[in-house]
Amino acid sequence: MSEKVLIAGCGEVGNALATRLLADGCEVWGVRRRIDALAKGVQPWRIDLTDPESLDAPPAAFDYLFYTASADRRDEEHYRSVYVDGLRDLLGALRDAHCPLRRVFFTSSTAVYGQSDGEWVDEHSVTEPSRFNGRILLEAEAIVREAPETGINVRLSGIYGPGRTRLVRKVRNEEATPTASWTNRIHVEDCAGALRHLMRVADPENLYLGSDDEPVTTADVVNWMRAELGLDAPHPALSENRTERLNKRCRNARLREAGYQFQYPTFREGYRPIVREFLSQSA
Ligand SMILES: NC(=O)c1ccc[n+]([C@@H]2O[C@H](COP(=O)([O-])OP(=O)(O)OC[C@H]3O[C@@H](n4cnc5c(N)ncnc54)[C@H](OP(=O)(O)O)[C@@H]3O)[C@@H](O)[C@H]2O)c1
């Protein structure tokens, strides 16, 4: 019998994951409010994760849950209702319905790290976020870590992918500031690829950092893009931009050791087609 997978908050990462899992022969359900935006073949479960009243009986006996919902407003109350209450309520409903959950995944973020002096961080690093978003994500991680099922938190860095041409446009318009701050990225296809990989890996750890192979400074990215766009001489890097979330370096060794092979190991492979897409649209 095919495995039944629920992706709660089935947006960009969720749809990319769903497409892979459908190809593997899984049955996939997606939770979101705009169910017409679910990928082809994903069965809809239309509920509002922030409204427990909307939680009706689960449409199947799920074997796997991926909680990939994303808060669409940056305020503390809303964050808690999406990441903490929504996750807890959904898990409660799945357990009440006796879903035979084998693994529960939560897509957390590298915003849980407060480090901002260019330090390397990994799964062993201290997590003392300076802002509410990181603190709330840590609360959500605790729900998954302490779950009776096998719970796996995956801390993703900055997600990018096709269609996200904002940075390219900024570089082209000379609006991007090249700084010496370290940044970390992961392509949306690798988010999905890594989650699928971790669904299958034997004896998984309960925490992984999901970021590509190469932390880079904003100046590295901006100047590489300038060259790809055919713009003139690189800009010298300005001193660090001390924005929280920035200026740390994410180490992905644990995910690598688990056997995951990145489709886009650095921003160069990932952004090259995005720059081409941008150039063809603006030609
Ligand atoms: N973006 C980043 O750089 C980044 C970095 C680190 C971690 N993450 C995490 O990675 C995960 C995947 O991100 P993504 O880029 O795939 O996000 P996304 O495209 O925004 O997808 C999240 C989906 O959640 C659904 N959703 C939001 N609120 C909901 C609610 N109340 N009830 C039901 N569904 C709801 C939305 O669909 P509807 O609007 O149709 O309901 C949306 O499609 C998220 O957990 C995010 O927090 C993101």
Ligand as a Chemical Component Dictionary entry (heavy atoms), coordinates in Angstrom:
data_LIG
# 
_chem_comp.id                   LIG 
_chem_comp.type                 NON-POLYMER 
_chem_comp.pdbx_formal_charge   0 
_chem_comp.three_letter_code    LIG 
# 
loop_
_chem_comp_atom.comp_id 
_chem_comp_atom.atom_id 
_chem_comp_atom.alt_atom_id 
_chem_comp_atom.type_symbol 
_chem_comp_atom.charge 
_chem_comp_atom.model_Cartn_x 
_chem_comp_atom.model_Cartn_y 
_chem_comp_atom.model_Cartn_z 
_chem_comp_atom.pdbx_ordinal 
LIG N1  N1  N 0  11.550 31.805 2.968  1  
LIG C1  C1  C 0  12.694 31.538 3.582  2  
LIG O1  O1  O 0  13.755 32.054 3.213  3  
LIG C2  C2  C 0  12.701 30.563 4.744  4  
LIG C3  C3  C 0  13.867 30.427 5.491  5  
LIG C4  C4  C 0  13.886 29.486 6.507  6  
LIG C5  C5  C 0  12.779 28.703 6.767  7  
LIG N2  N2  N 1  11.635 28.876 6.046  8  
LIG C6  C6  C 0  10.488 27.998 6.322  9  
LIG O2  O2  O 0  10.395 27.091 5.247  10 
LIG C7  C7  C 0  9.046  26.632 5.126  11 
LIG C8  C8  C 0  8.608  26.623 3.686  12 
LIG O3  O3  O 0  8.704  27.916 3.149  13 
LIG P1  P1  P 0  8.043  28.283 1.727  14 
LIG O4  O4  O 0  8.968  29.204 1.027  15 
LIG O5  O5  O -1 7.585  27.036 1.051  16 
LIG O6  O6  O 0  6.767  29.113 2.234  17 
LIG P2  P2  P 0  5.455  29.452 1.377  18 
LIG O7  O7  O 0  5.688  29.323 -0.078 19 
LIG O8  O8  O 0  4.951  30.757 1.917  20 
LIG O9  O9  O 0  4.447  28.276 1.794  21 
LIG C9  C9  C 0  3.831  28.202 3.038  22 
LIG C10 C10 C 0  2.376  27.910 2.824  23 
LIG O10 O10 O 0  1.717  27.904 4.092  24 
LIG C11 C11 C 0  0.343  28.154 3.822  25 
LIG N3  N3  N 0  -0.249 28.744 5.018  26 
LIG C12 C12 C 0  0.145  29.856 5.659  27 
LIG N4  N4  N 0  -0.687 30.100 6.686  28 
LIG C13 C13 C 0  -1.610 29.116 6.697  29 
LIG C14 C14 C 0  -2.732 28.836 7.493  30 
LIG N5  N5  N 0  -3.078 29.641 8.511  31 
LIG N6  N6  N 0  -3.473 27.732 7.223  32 
LIG C15 C15 C 0  -3.141 26.918 6.188  33 
LIG N7  N7  N 0  -2.082 27.132 5.389  34 
LIG C16 C16 C 0  -1.333 28.236 5.621  35 
LIG C17 C17 C 0  0.312  29.163 2.681  36 
LIG O11 O11 O 0  -0.747 28.857 1.771  37 
LIG P3  P3  P 0  -2.158 29.657 1.779  38 
LIG O12 O12 O 0  -1.795 31.117 1.814  39 
LIG O13 O13 O 0  -2.836 29.213 0.518  40 
LIG O14 O14 O 0  -2.861 29.209 3.014  41 
LIG C18 C18 C 0  1.661  28.949 1.988  42 
LIG O15 O15 O 0  1.509  28.471 0.680  43 
LIG C19 C19 C 0  8.226  27.482 6.058  44 
LIG O16 O16 O 0  7.998  26.754 7.257  45 
LIG C20 C20 C 0  9.124  28.664 6.364  46 
LIG O17 O17 O 0  8.859  29.225 7.646  47 
LIG C21 C21 C 0  11.570 29.788 5.042  48 
# 
loop_
_chem_comp_bond.comp_id 
_chem_comp_bond.atom_id_1 
_chem_comp_bond.atom_id_2 
_chem_comp_bond.value_order 
_chem_comp_bond.pdbx_ordinal 
LIG N1  C1  SING 1  
LIG C1  O1  DOUB 2  
LIG C1  C2  SING 3  
LIG C2  C3  SING 4  
LIG C2  C21 DOUB 5  
LIG C3  C4  DOUB 6  
LIG C4  C5  SING 7  
LIG C5  N2  DOUB 8  
LIG N2  C6  SING 9  
LIG N2  C21 SING 10 
LIG C6  O2  SING 11 
LIG C6  C20 SING 12 
LIG O2  C7  SING 13 
LIG C7  C8  SING 14 
LIG C7  C19 SING 15 
LIG C8  O3  SING 16 
LIG O3  P1  SING 17 
LIG P1  O4  DOUB 18 
LIG P1  O5  SING 19 
LIG P1  O6  SING 20 
LIG O6  P2  SING 21 
LIG P2  O7  DOUB 22 
LIG P2  O8  SING 23 
LIG P2  O9  SING 24 
LIG O9  C9  SING 25 
LIG C9  C10 SING 26 
LIG C10 O10 SING 27 
LIG C10 C18 SING 28 
LIG O10 C11 SING 29 
LIG C11 N3  SING 30 
LIG C11 C17 SING 31 
LIG N3  C12 SING 32 
LIG N3  C16 SING 33 
LIG C12 N4  DOUB 34 
LIG N4  C13 SING 35 
LIG C13 C14 SING 36 
LIG C13 C16 DOUB 37 
LIG C14 N5  SING 38 
LIG C14 N6  DOUB 39 
LIG N6  C15 SING 40 
LIG C15 N7  DOUB 41 
LIG N7  C16 SING 42 
LIG C17 O11 SING 43 
LIG C17 C18 SING 44 
LIG O11 P3  SING 45 
LIG P3  O12 DOUB 46 
LIG P3  O13 SING 47 
LIG P3  O14 SING 48 
LIG C18 O15 SING 49 
LIG C19 O16 SING 50 
LIG C19 C20 SING 51 
LIG C20 O17 SING 52 
# 
